[in-house]
């Protein structure tokens, strides 16, 4: 413990240097703006600004502090367009739309934005505390996960679909299968065979996640707004002066804690990321707290769960990167590249050889999370006023954000047509009362599931027993079984109990 406290003390001395403190605040503010733009997200924000941080000749600790500020600032910012426009800022914000946007449509945009800021702050701070205390130990455990363990983890994540079934499990299953089918488009990495490409060269590499999200959510929302405008059914959204209250925070305190734990531990597993963490946290919370069946209609707990989880996952992803040199997500892979640019090799030795970087970065994350809360809460009213923009201006604004967000990342005109097609498809699914969340979950997990399943079977020469040989796999399969079976069992026991009374 003395080593940790001494390290944090030295780290705060670095982070509180006036220049580094300025970089923390600048990175957090810039990250918030980047995260609010649909399609950019933390990975693209850090990638875009990395050459600037390196080219300006900043000291290594200052450059990493700036890039890390952009990273978790973008995780905060992703909630803004998700809540206000129903357009996820990044993959981790998809599940924020499920209850955040309905709250905004009920005139509670300020309450939703401020509650998400508090949940993000707690999730992010919780992750940094655990990283300070148990980082090396947790990272050494995370790397013991084999491909077969990841297959079990994906099965557990798919089991969370049980919480998204609503009143029609068949539609949820079909939606997830659609996501899996979208994930399988492109050239098979093992055989080199083109799958479902229909001779179109532009999709040989598959469909980018950004294109799917912006198409199914952003363009579908745009088409629905246009339809309501034409039919005269569009209602003006009233913006009140709602703000998060202590009663709201007390009501969701256990939700935030559960989701922070889930997000952190999923975040430390390399390759999973905030999208998986927010999906599992949302699903878990719905099973635990949705007794009145209000999730998806603007339940504050349904907003707090994914927000706490995706920020905790962002902190968790830093653990294997700093302690083992293994990136836990796409964004930490870029941060790892930044360290290598400065001839710094991440790993356990870095905490002894370059403590100003390792502990300075950790200390800056404490400061950054507090700064983001201070920056974001006063701006809640300003963000909420976006919904008062007249509809004839708001509709093209969503379209511009969607097209610019996609083209700035993929730089392929074909993908602009793709998001229009997916937008029409998403609009049709909404008309048929399908939830789009299982589609996204199936798409995100499909590639991870297939890759790890193939690796596991390659290792075992096709022997399926490898999937159930490790203790990690067995535990995850049992958890998945409990997720599916226990809610049904508890519901039946409750009905029997009521009948006996």
C-alpha angles and dihedrals in degrees: 000000000000089000091053094047092047090048092050090048091054090044093054089049087059097041094047092054103121094242094047091044089054090051091051091053093042092048093048093049094045091045091053091054092045092048091050091060109086112244102015102083128159099301094056093040093055092043092051095049098040094086089050094051091047096041095052090063097241117172110262095253091050094049093049092047090053094048092046089051089054089048099057092031088061090050087058094044095053090076095062100071090033093059100035103036104017087240112125113231090210142347094281092056097058094096091045088070093061095074103004096066094046088053090053091049089054090057095261099112093127092049092048094048095047093044091051090050091053092046090049091050094051093044093048095045092046089053093050092050092052090045090054094048105035107012101121093041094049093045092053089053094046093057090057088073109112126201089263089054090053089052088055090048090053090049088053090050091049088051087062085072084079086076093052099052096098111177096331117053091175092062091048091052091048091049091052090049089052089055091050090050092051089050091054094057114113138039116335105241092214103044103021090231118144111237123204093337095126090210094300108140094200093068098045088102091049131250116302116241090233091058092051095048096045091044099047095040110021101037093036089054090048093052091048091051091050091049092051091046093052094045093046091238095116112120124207111243112232116220114209128183093258117155134173112278132203087251089058092050093048090049093054101033095106091042090056093047094049092046093046091055092047092046095049097049093045090046094059091058106093114244100016107090138169096312093063092041094052092046094051093043093049092047093048093049093048091055092046102041111019098094091134093047094237099131108119093030099076106294111166091218090057088056098043095050100062093037093055092042099051093049091046088049090053089056092043091054089060092062100073090037094057100034102036106014091244115127114231095200142008092269094050088050087062091046088052089053089051091055091049089051087062091047092251119139113207117223141097091302091060091071089061102032099039106018092154088067101039099042094031089058092048092048091048089056091058089051093042095054091051091045092051091054091049092046097045104042096061090048095053093096092049093050091047091054088068087080090062091065108115112262094241087063099036094056096058089041090060090047093051092048091049096049096041092046092053099041094046089059107033100026091204120125090205090067090059089062088044094058090050090053092046089046091057089046091050091047090052091050089053090051089053090050096249120152112234094206095079089051091056093043091051091049094048096046097037096076094042091048095049095045095050094041090055093046091051093049091046090054092050095040090243098316108145092200089081088075092067103032102092127073091232091057094048092050092049093048090051090049090050090051091050091049091056101036107033098063090053092046094048090048092053093047090050091051091048091049092052091049092051091052 
